[in-house]
Amino acid sequence: MQFTKMHGLGNDYLYVYAAEDPVDPAGLSIRLSERHFGAGSDGMIWILPSAVADFKMRIFNADGSEAKMCGNGIRCVGKYVYDKGYTDKTVLKVETLSGIKTLTLTVENGKVRSVRVDMGRASVEAPRTVTALGQTVRLYPASMGNPHAVIFTDNAADAPLTTLGAALERHEAFPGGVNVEFVQVLAPDRLRMRVWERGSGVTMACGTGACASVAAAVTAGYCPFDTDVAVELDGGTLHISVSREYQVTMDGPAVMVYDGETVDE
């Protein structure tokens, strides 16, 4: 099986272009995502034909669970299909489990350098408190088609990702699991965010998490609507804008790392 390793701000996946759905994608993702005995990644993304869009993407986390949406991953899908010649369009529609997303590709010298994604409408609930690891946490439940819990903090650098983040991922308040974002407000147009991703653990970036964080920040009054907000992640910066109708757009890079091939033994 041929694959391409790509990343969006260090959020790395193994990409496979295929004519039909894979046979055991969960098992493949667990095996190949392993950092020491596999290729190493946060999961696998399959690019497939679609009856309703230009392409379809299926996302499998490193633990084999299937995700509905991945903001960094979908930008890489845009770069993959254009750079490898599967399309010459610079505006694409991609089918996901959270709906059809529209991508606008920025091309320089024949290669995609960045991708702007219409991420659809965010949903942010009123803040709530939950108890985990003996402490009470105030968070904003949010959705970008996948679930998020946004926690505002004074210091994102010291965010308890592997303890509190891991505990909240499987908290009874979130029966299907949740992505957990720790967000520090640096300015009305700048946030610092770190993330514990459902099914993958600590990652260097999360596109849907950045979108959910800005949506929660405008709800809380930390950031204005209709403004380019820079979200600083461990792997780099994404630019997010949330309209008054909670329509979200995301701008960011996509990078190819290498092409590979699995070997049967």
N, C-alpha and C positions, 0 to 999 in steps of 0.2 A: 504494500500500500504506500503510495506517495503522499507526502504531506508537506506543508510549509509552516514553519514557525514564524509567528508575527506577534507584535505587541503594540498596545496603545498605552503609552506612559508606563511601561513596565508590566502592565496587566497582559500576560502572555498566554496565547492559546496555540494549539496545533490545528491547522486548517486543512480540510480535505474537500476537494471538489468531486462530486459523485453524481451519477445519473439517477440513482435511487437511494432510498433510505438504507442506512447501514444495518448489518445484522448484529447485534450486541454492542451498540455504541457506548453503553455504560461501562461494560467490561474493558473496552478499548481505552476509554478515557482514564479509568483507574490505573491501568497498566502503563500507558504511555505518558501520563502526566507525572508519574513518580519522578522526583528530582534526582534520585541516585541510580535507579535501575531502568528508568525510561528516558524519554527525550527531555522531560521536565517542563511543566506548564501549569497554568491554573485550570486547564481543562482542554476540551476539544470542541471545535466548531465545524459543522458540516454545511457546505454550500450545495444546494440542491435545486432542481427545476421547480418552478411554481406555476400554478394555474391561474393565479390572481395577481402576480407581481413579476418583476424581472427575475428575481431569485428568491429562494427561501433559505433561512438559516436555522439550524438546530444547535443548541448550546448544551454541552454536558460538562458539569463541574468535575474537579479532580476526584471527588468522591463518587462519581457516577450519576449523581442526580441531574435531572434536566432542568435548565433555567428557562424562564420565559423571555428574557431580554438581557442584553449586555451592550452597554453603550460603547465601551472601548472595542469590543468585538465586532460590532456592526460597522464601525469606521474601517476596520481592517478588511472586512468583507468587501467594502467598496473599492479599496486599493487592490485587493487580490483580483477581483474579476476584471478590473480595468487594466492593470499592469500586465496580467497574463493573457489579455486579448479575448476574454469571454464577452466583452461588450465594448462599444466605443461611446456609450452614453456618459455624460457627465452629471446627469440627474437620474437617479435610480430609485426604484421602489423595491423594498425587501420585505418579504413576509416573515413574521416572527410569531411566537405564541402570544405576544401581547399586541398583535395587530400589524398593519403594514406601515413601515417607516420610510420616509423620503430622505435620500442622501443627495447632497450637492458636493461634487468632487472638485477640488482645486488642483489643476494639473500644471506641472512645470517640466519642460523638456521631455514630455511623453510619459511622465510618472506622476502618480497621485502623491501630493505632499501633505494635504490636510483634507478633512471631510467635515461638512456641516450636516447635522442630522436634525430633522424635525422629529422630536422624541414623543410627540403627542401631549396629552394633557396630564398634568400631575394631580394627585389627590392628596391633601394633607388634612389629617384629623386634628381635633383639639388636643393639646398636650395632656399626657396622662402620667401617672407615677406607677412604677412597678418595683417590686423588691427582688433583688438577686444578690447572692453572696452576702447576705446580711445587710445590704445597703439599699436605700431608697433612691431610685433614679427617675428623673423627670425627662420625658422624651416625647418627640412628635412622631406618631405613626404616619407614614407617607407611602404612596405607591406610584411607581412609574411603569405599571404593568407587572412589576415584581415588588415584594414588600420591603420596606425600610423602616428603621427606627433611628431617628436623628436626635443626637444628644449634644447640646451646646455646652462647651467647656472653656475654661480659662487658659488651658494649655494642652493643645492637641499633641504636642511632642511626647508628653508623658501619658497619653491615653492608654487605659488598661485593655488593650485589644485582646490579648490572649486569655485574660481572666474574665472581666465583665462582658467584653464583646462576645466571647465564646459562650458564656452562660446565657446571655440574652438571645443568642441565635436560636436556642432550643427552649426558651422560656415558655411556660404554659400560656402566657398571654398571646403567643404567636404560634398557633397550632401547626402551621406549615413551615415554621422556621422564618428567620428574618435576617436581612443584611443590617449591620449596625455601623452607623457613622458617628464619629466624634468630631465635632466642628467647633473651631475657634474663629470668632469674628475679628478680623484684623482691621477692616474698614467697611463702609457701606457697600463697596464694590470689590471686596477681597475677603475670601475665606480660606482657612487652612483646615483640611479634612484628612482624617485617617479612617481606615475601614477594616472591619472584620466581615468578610463575605460569606454568605450562606453557602456551604458546600465546598468552599475553597480555603477558608481561614484568612490570614493576613495577606492582602495583596497590595501592590504598589499604587494601584489606582482602581477606581470603579466609576464608570461613566454614569450609570443610572443613579449611583449613590451621590455623585456630585450634583446631578439634576434634582434629586430629592432634597439634598441639603439646601440648595438655593431656594427651592419652593418652600421649605420649612422656614428659612431665614426671612423671606418676604412676608410669610404668614405671621412670624413673630415680630416683624417690624425692624429687623436688623438691616435688611437690604431693600432697595426700592424695586418696584415692578419695572419692566421694560428697560432694563439696564444690563449691560455686559458685566457680569460678575466673574472675576478670575478666581478659580478654585484651585488652590495649591495642594497637590497630592504628593505622596512620597516619590512618585515617578515623574512629576512634572505638573504642568498647569493646563486645565481645561477652562473654556470660556462658555458660560451658561447665561441664558436670558429667560426670564419667566414673565409672560404677559399677565394682564389683569384677569384674563380668562384661564390662567394657569397653563397656557400652551408653552411648551419648553423647547428651546433650541440649544444645541450643543456643538461647539467647534473644537477640534483637536486633531493631533497628528495620528498617523498610522505608519508602522515601520515593518518591513520584511527583515527577518533575521537570517534564515537559511531554508533551503529545500532539503528534505530527507526522504528516506525510504525504509520501511520496516523490513526486518529479516526474519524469516522462519527458521527455527532451529529444532 
